[in-house]
């Protein structure tokens, strides 16, 4: 029985960590989206034009600029480079 208790406790802990990470990720993505959007506005760059430059669809750009959707680091780096920005990641 003790082993089962440890497994349940560990599973609960993992679920809490996943929820915590998801809660922390959204504000970060919101800041990134805001920065990309501002850079696009400064350059008068539309979503359709950014999509063409990224060689992707407009709906993919919509997902990139939606804080509720996950994007890959490489996609984020490509989009940032097109608007004159670069991605910096720091572990703290």
Gaussian input, Z-matrix of N, CA and C with variables (Angstrom, degrees):
# hf/3-21g

backbone

0 1
 N
 C     1     B1
 C     2     B2     1     A1
 N     3     B3     2     A2     1     D1
 C     4     B4     3     A3     2     D2
 C     5     B5     4     A4     3     D3
 N     6     B6     5     A5     4     D4
 C     7     B7     6     A6     5     D5
 C     8     B8     7     A7     6     D6
 N     9     B9     8     A8     7     D7
 C    10    B10     9     A9     8     D8
 C    11    B11    10    A10     9     D9
 N    12    B12    11    A11    10    D10
 C    13    B13    12    A12    11    D11
 C    14    B14    13    A13    12    D12
 N    15    B15    14    A14    13    D13
 C    16    B16    15    A15    14    D14
 C    17    B17    16    A16    15    D15
 N    18    B18    17    A17    16    D16
 C    19    B19    18    A18    17    D17
 C    20    B20    19    A19    18    D18
 N    21    B21    20    A20    19    D19
 C    22    B22    21    A21    20    D20
 C    23    B23    22    A22    21    D21
 N    24    B24    23    A23    22    D22
 C    25    B25    24    A24    23    D23
 C    26    B26    25    A25    24    D24
 N    27    B27    26    A26    25    D25
 C    28    B28    27    A27    26    D26
 C    29    B29    28    A28    27    D27
 N    30    B30    29    A29    28    D28
 C    31    B31    30    A30    29    D29
 C    32    B32    31    A31    30    D30
 N    33    B33    32    A32    31    D31
 C    34    B34    33    A33    32    D32
 C    35    B35    34    A34    33    D33
 N    36    B36    35    A35    34    D34
 C    37    B37    36    A36    35    D35
 C    38    B38    37    A37    36    D36
 N    39    B39    38    A38    37    D37
 C    40    B40    39    A39    38    D38
 C    41    B41    40    A40    39    D39
 N    42    B42    41    A41    40    D40
 C    43    B43    42    A42    41    D41
 C    44    B44    43    A43    42    D42
 N    45    B45    44    A44    43    D43
 C    46    B46    45    A45    44    D44
 C    47    B47    46    A46    45    D45
 N    48    B48    47    A47    46    D46
 C    49    B49    48    A48    47    D47
 C    50    B50    49    A49    48    D48
 N    51    B51    50    A50    49    D49
 C    52    B52    51    A51    50    D50
 C    53    B53    52    A52    51    D51
 N    54    B54    53    A53    52    D52
 C    55    B55    54    A54    53    D53
 C    56    B56    55    A55    54    D54
 N    57    B57    56    A56    55    D55
 C    58    B58    57    A57    56    D56
 C    59    B59    58    A58    57    D57
 N    60    B60    59    A59    58    D58
 C    61    B61    60    A60    59    D59
 C    62    B62    61    A61    60    D60
 N    63    B63    62    A62    61    D61
 C    64    B64    63    A63    62    D62
 C    65    B65    64    A64    63    D63
 N    66    B66    65    A65    64    D64
 C    67    B67    66    A66    65    D65
 C    68    B68    67    A67    66    D66
 N    69    B69    68    A68    67    D67
 C    70    B70    69    A69    68    D68
 C    71    B71    70    A70    69    D69
 N    72    B72    71    A71    70    D70
 C    73    B73    72    A72    71    D71
 C    74    B74    73    A73    72    D72
 N    75    B75    74    A74    73    D73
 C    76    B76    75    A75    74    D74
 C    77    B77    76    A76    75    D75
 N    78    B78    77    A77    76    D76
 C    79    B79    78    A78    77    D77
 C    80    B80    79    A79    78    D78
 N    81    B81    80    A80    79    D79
 C    82    B82    81    A81    80    D80
 C    83    B83    82    A82    81    D81
 N    84    B84    83    A83    82    D82
 C    85    B85    84    A84    83    D83
 C    86    B86    85    A85    84    D84
 N    87    B87    86    A86    85    D85
 C    88    B88    87    A87    86    D86
 C    89    B89    88    A88    87    D87
 N    90    B90    89    A89    88    D88
 C    91    B91    90    A90    89    D89
 C    92    B92    91    A91    90    D90
 N    93    B93    92    A92    91    D91
 C    94    B94    93    A93    92    D92
 C    95    B95    94    A94    93    D93
 N    96    B96    95    A95    94    D94
 C    97    B97    96    A96    95    D95
 C    98    B98    97    A97    96    D96
 N    99    B99    98    A98    97    D97
 C   100   B100    99    A99    98    D98
 C   101   B101   100   A100    99    D99
 N   102   B102   101   A101   100   D100
 C   103   B103   102   A102   101   D101
 C   104   B104   103   A103   102   D102
 N   105   B105   104   A104   103   D103
 C   106   B106   105   A105   104   D104
 C   107   B107   106   A106   105   D105
 N   108   B108   107   A107   106   D106
 C   109   B109   108   A108   107   D107
 C   110   B110   109   A109   108   D108
 N   111   B111   110   A110   109   D109
 C   112   B112   111   A111   110   D110
 C   113   B113   112   A112   111   D111
 N   114   B114   113   A113   112   D112
 C   115   B115   114   A114   113   D113
 C   116   B116   115   A115   114   D114
 N   117   B117   116   A116   115   D115
 C   118   B118   117   A117   116   D116
 C   119   B119   118   A118   117   D117
 N   120   B120   119   A119   118   D118
 C   121   B121   120   A120   119   D119
 C   122   B122   121   A121   120   D120
 N   123   B123   122   A122   121   D121
 C   124   B124   123   A123   122   D122
 C   125   B125   124   A124   123   D123
 N   126   B126   125   A125   124   D124
 C   127   B127   126   A126   125   D125
 C   128   B128   127   A127   126   D126
 N   129   B129   128   A128   127   D127
 C   130   B130   129   A129   128   D128
 C   131   B131   130   A130   129   D129
 N   132   B132   131   A131   130   D130
 C   133   B133   132   A132   131   D131
 C   134   B134   133   A133   132   D132
 N   135   B135   134   A134   133   D133
 C   136   B136   135   A135   134   D134
 C   137   B137   136   A136   135   D135
 N   138   B138   137   A137   136   D136
 C   139   B139   138   A138   137   D137
 C   140   B140   139   A139   138   D138
 N   141   B141   140   A140   139   D139
 C   142   B142   141   A141   140   D140
 C   143   B143   142   A142   141   D141
 N   144   B144   143   A143   142   D142
 C   145   B145   144   A144   143   D143
 C   146   B146   145   A145   144   D144
 N   147   B147   146   A146   145   D145
 C   148   B148   147   A147   146   D146
 C   149   B149   148   A148   147   D147
 N   150   B150   149   A149   148   D148
 C   151   B151   150   A150   149   D149
 C   152   B152   151   A151   150   D150
 N   153   B153   152   A152   151   D151
 C   154   B154   153   A153   152   D152
 C   155   B155   154   A154   153   D153
 N   156   B156   155   A155   154   D154
 C   157   B157   156   A156   155   D155
 C   158   B158   157   A157   156   D156
 N   159   B159   158   A158   157   D157
 C   160   B160   159   A159   158   D158
 C   161   B161   160   A160   159   D159
 N   162   B162   161   A161   160   D160
 C   163   B163   162   A162   161   D161
 C   164   B164   163   A163   162   D162
 N   165   B165   164   A164   163   D163
 C   166   B166   165   A165   164   D164
 C   167   B167   166   A166   165   D165
 N   168   B168   167   A167   166   D166
 C   169   B169   168   A168   167   D167
 C   170   B170   169   A169   168   D168
 N   171   B171   170   A170   169   D169
 C   172   B172   171   A171   170   D170
 C   173   B173   172   A172   171   D171
 N   174   B174   173   A173   172   D172
 C   175   B175   174   A174   173   D173
 C   176   B176   175   A175   174   D174
 N   177   B177   176   A176   175   D175
 C   178   B178   177   A177   176   D176
 C   179   B179   178   A178   177   D177
 N   180   B180   179   A179   178   D178
 C   181   B181   180   A180   179   D179
 C   182   B182   181   A181   180   D180
 N   183   B183   182   A182   181   D181
 C   184   B184   183   A183   182   D182
 C   185   B185   184   A184   183   D183
 N   186   B186   185   A185   184   D184
 C   187   B187   186   A186   185   D185
 C   188   B188   187   A187   186   D186
 N   189   B189   188   A188   187   D187
 C   190   B190   189   A189   188   D188
 C   191   B191   190   A190   189   D189
 N   192   B192   191   A191   190   D190
 C   193   B193   192   A192   191   D191
 C   194   B194   193   A193   192   D192
 N   195   B195   194   A194   193   D193
 C   196   B196   195   A195   194   D194
 C   197   B197   196   A196   195   D195
 N   198   B198   197   A197   196   D196
 C   199   B199   198   A198   197   D197
 C   200   B200   199   A199   198   D198
 N   201   B201   200   A200   199   D199
 C   202   B202   201   A201   200   D200
 C   203   B203   202   A202   201   D201
 N   204   B204   203   A203   202   D202
 C   205   B205   204   A204   203   D203
 C   206   B206   205   A205   204   D204
 N   207   B207   206   A206   205   D205
 C   208   B208   207   A207   206   D206
 C   209   B209   208   A208   207   D207
 N   210   B210   209   A209   208   D208
 C   211   B211   210   A210   209   D209
 C   212   B212   211   A211   210   D210
 N   213   B213   212   A212   211   D211
 C   214   B214   213   A213   212   D212
 C   215   B215   214   A214   213   D213
 N   216   B216   215   A215   214   D214
 C   217   B217   216   A216   215   D215
 C   218   B218   217   A217   216   D216
 N   219   B219   218   A218   217   D217
 C   220   B220   219   A219   218   D218
 C   221   B221   220   A220   219   D219
 N   222   B222   221   A221   220   D220
 C   223   B223   222   A222   221   D221
 C   224   B224   223   A223   222   D222
 N   225   B225   224   A224   223   D223
 C   226   B226   225   A225   224   D224
 C   227   B227   226   A226   225   D225
 N   228   B228   227   A227   226   D226
 C   229   B229   228   A228   227   D227
 C   230   B230   229   A229   228   D228
 N   231   B231   230   A230   229   D229
 C   232   B232   231   A231   230   D230
 C   233   B233   232   A232   231   D231
 N   234   B234   233   A233   232   D232
 C   235   B235   234   A234   233   D233
 C   236   B236   235   A235   234   D234
 N   237   B237   236   A236   235   D235
 C   238   B238   237   A237   236   D236
 C   239   B239   238   A238   237   D237
 N   240   B240   239   A239   238   D238
 C   241   B241   240   A240   239   D239
 C   242   B242   241   A241   240   D240
 N   243   B243   242   A242   241   D241
 C   244   B244   243   A243   242   D242
 C   245   B245   244   A244   243   D243
 N   246   B246   245   A245   244   D244
 C   247   B247   246   A246   245   D245
 C   248   B248   247   A247   246   D246
 N   249   B249   248   A248   247   D247
 C   250   B250   249   A249   248   D248
 C   251   B251   250   A250   249   D249
 N   252   B252   251   A251   250   D250
 C   253   B253   252   A252   251   D251
 C   254   B254   253   A253   252   D252
 N   255   B255   254   A254   253   D253
 C   256   B256   255   A255   254   D254
 C   257   B257   256   A256   255   D255
 N   258   B258   257   A257   256   D256
 C   259   B259   258   A258   257   D257
 C   260   B260   259   A259   258   D258
 N   261   B261   260   A260   259   D259
 C   262   B262   261   A261   260   D260
 C   263   B263   262   A262   261   D261
 N   264   B264   263   A263   262   D262
 C   265   B265   264   A264   263   D263
 C   266   B266   265   A265   264   D264
 N   267   B267   266   A266   265   D265
 C   268   B268   267   A267   266   D266
 C   269   B269   268   A268   267   D267
 N   270   B270   269   A269   268   D268
 C   271   B271   270   A270   269   D269
 C   272   B272   271   A271   270   D270
 N   273   B273   272   A272   271   D271
 C   274   B274   273   A273   272   D272
 C   275   B275   274   A274   273   D273

   B1=1.4419
   B2=1.5272
   B3=1.2886
   B4=1.4567
   B5=1.5275
   B6=1.3283
   B7=1.4574
   B8=1.5353
   B9=1.2990
   B10=1.4693
   B11=1.5374
   B12=1.3157
   B13=1.4557
   B14=1.5299
   B15=1.3245
   B16=1.4635
   B17=1.5259
   B18=1.3333
   B19=1.4595
   B20=1.5292
   B21=1.3053
   B22=1.4586
   B23=1.5225
   B24=1.3240
   B25=1.4610
   B26=1.5291
   B27=1.3242
   B28=1.4552
   B29=1.5273
   B30=1.3347
   B31=1.4692
   B32=1.5283
   B33=1.3103
   B34=1.4584
   B35=1.5212
   B36=1.3210
   B37=1.4663
   B38=1.5313
   B39=1.3246
   B40=1.4595
   B41=1.5267
   B42=1.3210
   B43=1.4633
   B44=1.5233
   B45=1.3136
   B46=1.4576
   B47=1.5265
   B48=1.3208
   B49=1.4629
   B50=1.5217
   B51=1.3193
   B52=1.4639
   B53=1.5258
   B54=1.3141
   B55=1.4648
   B56=1.5213
   B57=1.3088
   B58=1.4596
   B59=1.5269
   B60=1.3177
   B61=1.4605
   B62=1.5211
   B63=1.3157
   B64=1.4649
   B65=1.5210
   B66=1.3150
   B67=1.4626
   B68=1.5265
   B69=1.3091
   B70=1.4597
   B71=1.5190
   B72=1.3203
   B73=1.4602
   B74=1.5253
   B75=1.3123
   B76=1.4628
   B77=1.5324
   B78=1.3428
   B79=1.4737
   B80=1.5254
   B81=1.3073
   B82=1.4612
   B83=1.5210
   B84=1.3258
   B85=1.4639
   B86=1.5290
   B87=1.3341
   B88=1.4627
   B89=1.5241
   B90=1.3200
   B91=1.4707
   B92=1.5253
   B93=1.3101
   B94=1.4627
   B95=1.5303
   B96=1.3254
   B97=1.4646
   B98=1.5280
   B99=1.3063
   B100=1.4668
   B101=1.5297
   B102=1.3189
   B103=1.4606
   B104=1.5286
   B105=1.3272
   B106=1.4645
   B107=1.5260
   B108=1.3155
   B109=1.4606
   B110=1.5257
   B111=1.3288
   B112=1.4667
   B113=1.5262
   B114=1.3199
   B115=1.4655
   B116=1.5273
   B117=1.3274
   B118=1.4681
   B119=1.5244
   B120=1.3219
   B121=1.4653
   B122=1.5209
   B123=1.3210
   B124=1.4659
   B125=1.5266
   B126=1.3320
   B127=1.4560
   B128=1.5301
   B129=1.3271
   B130=1.4739
   B131=1.5327
   B132=1.3007
   B133=1.4557
   B134=1.5215
   B135=1.3096
   B136=1.4625
   B137=1.5272
   B138=1.3168
   B139=1.4619
   B140=1.5292
   B141=1.3221
   B142=1.4680
   B143=1.5276
   B144=1.3334
   B145=1.4709
   B146=1.5255
   B147=1.3371
   B148=1.4675
   B149=1.5204
   B150=1.3204
   B151=1.4661
   B152=1.5216
   B153=1.3257
   B154=1.4663
   B155=1.5256
   B156=1.3205
   B157=1.4653
   B158=1.5259
   B159=1.3486
   B160=1.4613
   B161=1.5267
   B162=1.3276
   B163=1.4711
   B164=1.5325
   B165=1.3215
   B166=1.4594
   B167=1.5251
   B168=1.3091
   B169=1.4580
   B170=1.5279
   B171=1.2949
   B172=1.4713
   B173=1.5212
   B174=1.3314
   B175=1.4682
   B176=1.5275
   B177=1.3257
   B178=1.4655
   B179=1.5321
   B180=1.3171
   B181=1.4714
   B182=1.5303
   B183=1.3281
   B184=1.4662
   B185=1.5306
   B186=1.3273
   B187=1.4687
   B188=1.5248
   B189=1.3293
   B190=1.4643
   B191=1.5264
   B192=1.3180
   B193=1.4581
   B194=1.5305
   B195=1.3162
   B196=1.4624
   B197=1.5268
   B198=1.3480
   B199=1.4628
   B200=1.5274
   B201=1.3181
   B202=1.4655
   B203=1.5275
   B204=1.3363
   B205=1.4638
   B206=1.5235
   B207=1.3049
   B208=1.4631
   B209=1.5267
   B210=1.2967
   B211=1.4603
   B212=1.5153
   B213=1.3206
   B214=1.4564
   B215=1.5274
   B216=1.2876
   B217=1.4586
   B218=1.5257
   B219=1.3135
   B220=1.4688
   B221=1.5290
   B222=1.3291
   B223=1.4658
   B224=1.5120
   B225=1.3088
   B226=1.4585
   B227=1.5256
   B228=1.3204
   B229=1.4633
   B230=1.5310
   B231=1.3237
   B232=1.4659
   B233=1.5208
   B234=1.3255
   B235=1.4651
   B236=1.5206
   B237=1.3123
   B238=1.4653
   B239=1.5257
   B240=1.3012
   B241=1.4666
   B242=1.5295
   B243=1.3223
   B244=1.4648
   B245=1.5244
   B246=1.3316
   B247=1.4628
   B248=1.5408
   B249=1.3318
   B250=1.4629
   B251=1.5160
   B252=1.3139
   B253=1.4630
   B254=1.5314
   B255=1.3218
   B256=1.4624
   B257=1.5135
   B258=1.2981
   B259=1.4690
   B260=1.5179
   B261=1.3265
   B262=1.4593
   B263=1.5381
   B264=1.3101
   B265=1.4646
   B266=1.5166
   B267=1.3122
   B268=1.4677
   B269=1.5192
   B270=1.2984
   B271=1.4635
   B272=1.5211
   B273=1.3067
   B274=1.4707
   B275=1.5166
   A1=111.25
   A2=117.60
   A3=120.10
   A4=110.97
   A5=117.29
   A6=120.52
   A7=110.24
   A8=117.10
   A9=121.36
   A10=110.38
   A11=117.72
   A12=121.69
   A13=110.55
   A14=116.98
   A15=121.54
   A16=109.73
   A17=117.62
   A18=121.11
   A19=110.99
   A20=117.20
   A21=121.52
   A22=110.25
   A23=117.12
   A24=121.13
   A25=110.33
   A26=117.56
   A27=121.08
   A28=110.94
   A29=116.48
   A30=120.49
   A31=110.76
   A32=116.78
   A33=121.43
   A34=110.52
   A35=115.74
   A36=120.62
   A37=110.57
   A38=117.52
   A39=120.87
   A40=111.32
   A41=116.68
   A42=120.35
   A43=110.66
   A44=117.59
   A45=121.57
   A46=110.88
   A47=117.41
   A48=121.60
   A49=110.06
   A50=117.30
   A51=121.05
   A52=110.28
   A53=117.52
   A54=121.14
   A55=110.30
   A56=117.49
   A57=122.16
   A58=110.51
   A59=117.63
   A60=121.24
   A61=111.42
   A62=116.90
   A63=120.62
   A64=110.90
   A65=116.51
   A66=120.92
   A67=110.58
   A68=118.14
   A69=121.83
   A70=111.99
   A71=118.39
   A72=121.77
   A73=112.38
   A74=118.01
   A75=119.90
   A76=113.15
   A77=119.69
   A78=117.63
   A79=112.92
   A80=117.25
   A81=120.55
   A82=109.66
   A83=116.05
   A84=120.49
   A85=110.57
   A86=118.13
   A87=120.92
   A88=111.29
   A89=116.99
   A90=121.06
   A91=110.10
   A92=116.72
   A93=121.21
   A94=109.99
   A95=116.71
   A96=121.33
   A97=110.07
   A98=117.00
   A99=121.18
   A100=110.67
   A101=116.87
   A102=120.71
   A103=111.58
   A104=116.64
   A105=119.85
   A106=111.07
   A107=116.55
   A108=121.52
   A109=110.95
   A110=116.93
   A111=120.83
   A112=111.41
   A113=116.27
   A114=120.01
   A115=110.64
   A116=117.13
   A117=120.95
   A118=110.09
   A119=117.38
   A120=121.40
   A121=111.50
   A122=117.34
   A123=121.40
   A124=111.21
   A125=115.91
   A126=121.06
   A127=112.22
   A128=116.26
   A129=121.56
   A130=110.72
   A131=115.51
   A132=122.25
   A133=109.22
   A134=116.83
   A135=120.88
   A136=110.48
   A137=115.07
   A138=120.06
   A139=110.56
   A140=115.85
   A141=120.02
   A142=110.86
   A143=116.44
   A144=119.79
   A145=110.88
   A146=116.72
   A147=119.94
   A148=110.67
   A149=116.72
   A150=120.94
   A151=110.56
   A152=116.42
   A153=120.15
   A154=111.20
   A155=116.69
   A156=120.71
   A157=111.70
   A158=116.14
   A159=120.82
   A160=111.94
   A161=115.78
   A162=121.87
   A163=110.64
   A164=113.85
   A165=120.85
   A166=108.06
   A167=116.25
   A168=120.96
   A169=111.35
   A170=115.08
   A171=121.27
   A172=109.86
   A173=117.58
   A174=120.06
   A175=111.26
   A176=117.23
   A177=120.15
   A178=110.34
   A179=117.06
   A180=121.02
   A181=109.18
   A182=116.85
   A183=119.78
   A184=110.57
   A185=117.09
   A186=120.63
   A187=111.09
   A188=116.55
   A189=121.06
   A190=110.89
   A191=116.66
   A192=121.77
   A193=113.06
   A194=116.64
   A195=121.75
   A196=108.34
   A197=117.92
   A198=120.32
   A199=114.79
   A200=117.60
   A201=119.32
   A202=112.40
   A203=117.81
   A204=121.15
   A205=110.42
   A206=115.43
   A207=120.72
   A208=109.12
   A209=115.87
   A210=121.74
   A211=108.38
   A212=115.40
   A213=118.55
   A214=109.56
   A215=115.11
   A216=121.06
   A217=110.43
   A218=117.44
   A219=119.71
   A220=111.38
   A221=117.78
   A222=120.66
   A223=110.44
   A224=115.78
   A225=120.75
   A226=110.99
   A227=117.34
   A228=121.26
   A229=111.25
   A230=117.00
   A231=120.98
   A232=110.85
   A233=116.44
   A234=120.50
   A235=110.53
   A236=117.09
   A237=120.96
   A238=110.74
   A239=117.26
   A240=120.99
   A241=111.17
   A242=116.80
   A243=120.43
   A244=113.15
   A245=116.87
   A246=119.72
   A247=111.20
   A248=115.69
   A249=120.68
   A250=114.68
   A251=116.99
   A252=121.27
   A253=109.38
   A254=115.01
   A255=119.59
   A256=108.96
   A257=115.05
   A258=121.39
   A259=108.57
   A260=115.43
   A261=121.27
   A262=107.63
   A263=115.13
   A264=120.40
   A265=107.83
   A266=115.16
   A267=120.51
   A268=108.51
   A269=116.62
   A270=121.18
   A271=108.09
   A272=115.82
   A273=119.31
   A274=110.18
   D1=-36.54
   D2=-176.87
   D3=-62.41
   D4=-39.88
   D5=179.38
   D6=-61.38
   D7=-42.25
   D8=179.03
   D9=-61.94
   D10=-39.78
   D11=178.55
   D12=-62.00
   D13=-41.71
   D14=179.44
   D15=-65.39
   D16=-41.66
   D17=179.07
   D18=-62.32
   D19=-43.81
   D20=179.43
   D21=-64.23
   D22=-43.68
   D23=179.15
   D24=-62.67
   D25=-41.14
   D26=179.92
   D27=-66.91
   D28=-42.33
   D29=177.29
   D30=-60.55
   D31=-42.16
   D32=178.25
   D33=-62.38
   D34=-43.31
   D35=178.77
   D36=-61.32
   D37=-44.91
   D38=179.81
   D39=-60.67
   D40=-42.03
   D41=178.57
   D42=-62.76
   D43=-39.79
   D44=178.59
   D45=-64.80
   D46=-40.07
   D47=179.25
   D48=-65.02
   D49=-43.33
   D50=179.63
   D51=-62.44
   D52=-44.80
   D53=178.44
   D54=-63.11
   D55=-43.41
   D56=179.45
   D57=-60.64
   D58=-44.99
   D59=179.44
   D60=-63.55
   D61=-40.16
   D62=178.74
   D63=-64.81
   D64=-40.24
   D65=179.45
   D66=-66.17
   D67=-36.89
   D68=179.81
   D69=-76.35
   D70=-30.35
   D71=-175.63
   D72=-70.05
   D73=-36.41
   D74=-175.03
   D75=-62.09
   D76=-47.48
   D77=177.97
   D78=-61.06
   D79=-34.48
   D80=177.52
   D81=-63.86
   D82=-46.60
   D83=179.33
   D84=-63.18
   D85=-36.85
   D86=178.44
   D87=-61.69
   D88=-39.97
   D89=178.19
   D90=-66.00
   D91=-44.00
   D92=-179.73
   D93=-62.44
   D94=-45.23
   D95=179.19
   D96=-60.91
   D97=-42.64
   D98=178.95
   D99=-60.94
   D100=-44.01
   D101=179.97
   D102=-65.00
   D103=-42.58
   D104=178.15
   D105=-64.41
   D106=-43.68
   D107=-179.21
   D108=-62.69
   D109=-43.50
   D110=177.86
   D111=-61.80
   D112=-42.99
   D113=179.26
   D114=-65.21
   D115=-37.99
   D116=177.12
   D117=-63.89
   D118=-43.35
   D119=-179.95
   D120=-63.86
   D121=-42.26
   D122=179.46
   D123=-59.99
   D124=-32.94
   D125=-177.89
   D126=-97.37
   D127=5.03
   D128=-176.03
   D129=52.17
   D130=43.98
   D131=-177.06
   D132=-100.43
   D133=118.13
   D134=-179.22
   D135=-81.58
   D136=164.63
   D137=176.65
   D138=-62.65
   D139=-38.61
   D140=179.58
   D141=-63.81
   D142=-41.62
   D143=179.26
   D144=-67.88
   D145=-41.70
   D146=176.85
   D147=-60.80
   D148=-40.37
   D149=178.08
   D150=-60.65
   D151=-43.59
   D152=178.43
   D153=-63.30
   D154=-41.71
   D155=179.76
   D156=-66.66
   D157=-33.78
   D158=178.28
   D159=-83.02
   D160=-6.06
   D161=-176.28
   D162=57.62
   D163=49.95
   D164=-179.98
   D165=-142.80
   D166=-174.94
   D167=-178.29
   D168=-91.08
   D169=161.31
   D170=175.99
   D171=-63.07
   D172=-37.03
   D173=179.52
   D174=-65.33
   D175=-31.86
   D176=176.25
   D177=-67.42
   D178=-38.05
   D179=176.80
   D180=-66.43
   D181=-39.08
   D182=175.84
   D183=-58.34
   D184=-42.34
   D185=177.97
   D186=-66.35
   D187=-38.88
   D188=177.60
   D189=-59.82
   D190=-38.22
   D191=-176.98
   D192=-93.46
   D193=12.53
   D194=177.75
   D195=-107.34
   D196=115.06
   D197=-176.57
   D198=-62.94
   D199=-14.23
   D200=-179.44
   D201=-86.01
   D202=-10.64
   D203=179.74
   D204=-102.93
   D205=141.22
   D206=175.17
   D207=-82.76
   D208=145.77
   D209=175.35
   D210=-131.14
   D211=157.47
   D212=178.61
   D213=-79.24
   D214=156.14
   D215=179.09
   D216=-62.42
   D217=-39.26
   D218=-179.20
   D219=-64.58
   D220=-38.37
   D221=177.00
   D222=-64.78
   D223=-43.50
   D224=179.05
   D225=-62.89
   D226=-41.13
   D227=178.93
   D228=-64.56
   D229=-42.10
   D230=179.33
   D231=-63.04
   D232=-45.70
   D233=-179.55
   D234=-64.61
   D235=-43.23
   D236=179.43
   D237=-61.44
   D238=-43.39
   D239=-179.00
   D240=-62.21
   D241=-36.28
   D242=-178.92
   D243=-68.55
   D244=-21.93
   D245=178.36
   D246=-107.14
   D247=13.44
   D248=174.82
   D249=82.84
   D250=19.69
   D251=178.91
   D252=-115.47
   D253=168.78
   D254=173.15
   D255=-135.99
   D256=153.09
   D257=-179.10
   D258=-90.36
   D259=130.97
   D260=174.17
   D261=-123.62
   D262=131.52
   D263=-179.40
   D264=-118.41
   D265=136.18
   D266=-179.53
   D267=-132.51
   D268=131.21
   D269=174.52
   D270=-96.18
   D271=129.10
   D272=-179.14
   D273=-124.92

